[in-house]
Amino acid sequence: MTPPSSRPTMRDVAERARVSPKTVSNVLTGTAQVREPTRLRVEQAMRELDFVPNLSARGLRNGRSGVIGLAQPDLRAAFSASMTHAVVEAAHARGLVVQVEETAAEPARERDLVTRARTHLIDGMILNPVRLQDSVVEHLDHLPPIVLIGEVEQHRTDRVFINSRSAARDAVRHLLARGARRIVALGGAEHGAGLDKATQGQRLRGYLAGLAEAELPASPELQVEVPEWTIAGGAAGMREILERGAEFDAVLAFTDSIALGAMHELRSWGARLPEDVLVCGFDDVEHARFAGTPLTTIAFDHQAYANAALDLLTSRMRDRGLPPRAQEIPYELLARTSTQGPPAGFSGKNSPI
């Protein structure tokens, strides 16, 4: 047992977890793969002992700061919050500190993180760019260790992603199987800028593919851009569809936050959920399960996503000569109350169709 007056060491953690000090070091630094049960046991021992790694001493030995950067488009969005939490947890388990930045309005903030990496103030970055054109990944010849999260397709650096196109197509298939025929795309429009953007473009393409597969038209009046992927942004986008007077019986929202805003707006116009309109979201954030009408959504393991990104980043920090790698995270459609069809349909005329 560690005396109360002394600071717990890596050896203390190893003894508590019944592993070698080298295994504890591997968990902290990501320098080698550690089996998940072993990693969990080591992390539990660190928590029990209140173990804090000596990052400054380690940095003097290996020339690293022990700090990484995380750039998210919009920290107000529930998914960004969930992923930030997951990344911080995964980084902490590896003895790393995370500097968080928001980038959507000012892509130059990405460049600031790159500058910090080049001057060794941070060791590497996890970026979630909205568009590849705006990202530093497209504009620098010599990249520091970077992992992209999201659906930005590129082959210059590592990335972790889910197949958003396939997932959106599966969501459309699900809504059609529940009786829907006129599905709103809440988050992107074919004739807008949506196809140029990373995640938005992939989800829009999946929506269009699902309709084409069922030989249904992709009506422009049922598609709307949502500039801010927040609850308020979802409500505003849904309001735009309703004000058009469009007839529809389902909504595919490109995030759960957008879906929650849409559900609020639909109810304020008199729609019953799911009796009149089915709603499906994306990302399975915590709020989705506890909404007034539990939300059907595309789900994937956020912590597994973060661990994959940190594994790629730490190995890239050790060896910058590795070829670019892409790791796909599996998803599933979780059917909840919001898509219990068949739907009667609704329109912006504030009455069932």
Secondary structure, 3 states (H helix, E strand, C coil): CCCCCCCCCHHHHHHHHCCCHHHHHHHHHCCCCCCHHHHHHHHHHHHHHCCCCCHHHHHHHHCCCCEEEEEECCCCCHHHHHHHHHHHHHHHHCCCEEEEEECCCCCHHHHHHHHHHHCCCCCEEEECCCCHHHCHHHCCCCCCCEEEECCCCCCCCEEEECCHHHHHHHHHHHHHHCCCCCEEEEEECCCCCHHHCHHHHHHHHHHHHHHHHCCCCCCHHHEEECCCCCHHHHHHHHHHHHHCCCEECEEEECCHHHHHHHHHHHHHCCCCCCCCCEEEEECCCHHHHHCCCCCEEEECCHHHHHHHHHHHHHHHHHCCCCCCCEEECCCEEECCHHHCCCCCCEECCCECC
